[in-house]
Amino acid sequence: MTKTMLAATLVAGTSALALPFGVAHAMPDGFADLAAEVTPAVVNISTVHHVAAAEAPPVPFDVPEGSLFGEFFKRYFHGQGQPGRPGDEARALGSGFVVDPAGYVVTNNHVIDGADAITVTLEDGTELPATLVGADPATDLAVLKVETDHPLTAVAWGDSGAVRVGDWVLAVGNPFGLGGTVTAGILSARGRDLGNGPLDDYLQIDAPINQGNSGGPTFDGNGKVIGINSAIYSPSGGSVGIGFAIPSELAQTVVADLIDDGHVERGWLGVQIQEVTPEIAEGLGLDETRGALVASIMPDSPAVAAGVQVGDVIVTYDGQPVATMRDLPRLVATTTAGQKVRIGVVRDGKERTLDAVIAERDTGQQVAVNESAAQPAEQGRLGLALAQVNDETRRRFGLGDEATGVLVTGVDPAGPAAERGLRPGDLIVQVAQHEVTSPDQVVKLVDQAVAEKRASVLMLVERNGDAHFVAVPVVKA
C-alpha cells in the first residue's frame, strides 16, 4: 500500500487499518452531557477567619510560598502583603459537593479549618450559611450542613478501586474563585504517598486543577464520585497536570462516620512496623518481598492478645493482602472497634493465622506505626564496636534502667553498619531473630550467618525507645 493509498484509507475511515487496543472507541465525543448532570451538585465554599493578632491574612488560595504567582495574589488581596490588624477578616475559597439532598456537603478539612464563618454557594448562585458537622484532619476531609426548603441535587459515590490507570475522569470545582469549572483528563496513577501520614493513598490525575479546586469532586465516566481533589504538584503555582485526589473507597467511610457521629472511629492494632526490603526478606528467609515487618508491639494491645510477635511479617489482614507496609495502617484504621479479624503472618519461614479483636484508637495512639528508618567486641565484619549494657554504659549513653540488649559504642564510617544507619547509643536487641545480651552472642550469630552464606544479617535495633529491623551486609573476613 502506498502512502497515498494509506492516507485515503485513513480519511475514508475504512476498516483496512485498525487502531490498536480499541483507541478509536476509548475517546469520548465530549463531556457535555456528563457535566450537565453533575455540576448542579458541585458547590463553591468561602470562609471567613477573623485575624486575632498582627498577621498577614492568607491569600484565598493555597499558593506555593515564594512563587511569582503567590506574590501577585498577596499584592492583589491585601495591599502589598501588609500585616493584618486584629479584627481584620481573612477570606479563603474552595470547593465541595452535595452527597445528600438533605444538605450534607463534603469538602477538604484544610478548606474550612479555623474558619469563623462558612458559606456554601450553589450552582444557581444561592448562598447558604453552613455549619461544620465534623472533620478528620488525618484524611483531610470535612462535612458541612446547609439548610434549605427543598432537596438539593446530590451525587453518588463511585468505586475508585474499579477505575483503571488511563481511564477518563472529570474534575469540577472553583479554581481561583471563578466558579463552577469543568476539566477532563485521565487517571494517571494510584497509591501516591504525599508524606501526610499513614493513610495517604492518593489518586493522581492530569485533569487540570488549581488553587480553589480543593474539596471538589473527581468523577468517573458514569458521573460517580471516585475522588476528592486535595493537592497539586506545582513549581509555578498553577496546574502542571499533576493533581491528587482522595479515593472514594477511603472517603466514603470517613464521610459516613462524620455524618453519623461527628468524628471518625479508627481501629487500633498496636504494632510498630517497617517495610520489608529485599535485604530483610533475605535475612528472614522469605521467598518474596511483601508484607509489614513487626518491629515492636505496644503493651496491652490487641496485637499482644492475638499472639503477634516481634519479627512477624504480616502478609494478610481480614482477608486482604498486605503487599507493602503502607497497606496495613489503612486496613486497620478502617476496621470498627470490637471487630474480630484474622491476621496472616510469616514466622520462622512458615505462614500462620492469628485472631485479633481490634480496639478503638485513643487520642495519641497510632494505628500501626512505620519506622523509617567498652572494648570493641565486633569490628571486622560489621564495622561495630559493642559493649555490655551495665551501670556504666547506661550512665554514659543515657539509657534507662529497663534497657536491654547489646550497646553500640562505635561505628566505622566506612563499614556496612554505618551504611545502614547504625550509630553509637543504639541497642541491638536481636540478631537473626535471636535475642542478644552480650557482644559475644552478636559475634557468634554474625559468624553463623556467614557460614550459612547469607548476604546480610538481620538485626533488631532500638533507638530512643523505638525499634526497627536493619539488614546489615556481612563482610567476609
Secondary structure, 3 states (H helix, E strand, C coil): CCHHHHHHHHHHCCCCCCCHHHHHHHCCCCCHHHHHHHHHHEEEEEEEEECCCCECCCCCCCCCCCCHHHHHHHHHHCHHHCCECCCCEEEEEEEEEEEECCCEEEEEHHHHCCCCEEEEECCCCCEEEEEEEEEECCCCEEEEEECCCCCCCCCCECCHHHCCCCCEEEEEECHHHCCCEEEEEEEEEEEECCCCCCCCCEEEECCCCCCCCCCCEEECCCCCEEEEEEEECCCCCCCCCCEEEEEHHHHHHHHHHHHHHCCCCCEECCEEEEECCHHHHHHHCCCCCCCEEEEEECCCCHHHHHCCCCCCEEEEECCEECCCCCHHHHHHHCCCCCCEEEEEEEECCEEEEEEEECEECCCCCCCEEECCCCCCCCCCCCCEEEEECCHHHHHHHCCCCCCCCEEEEEECCCCHHHHCCCCCCCEEEEECCEECCCHHHHHHHHHHHHHCCCCEEEEEEEECCEEEEEEEECCCC
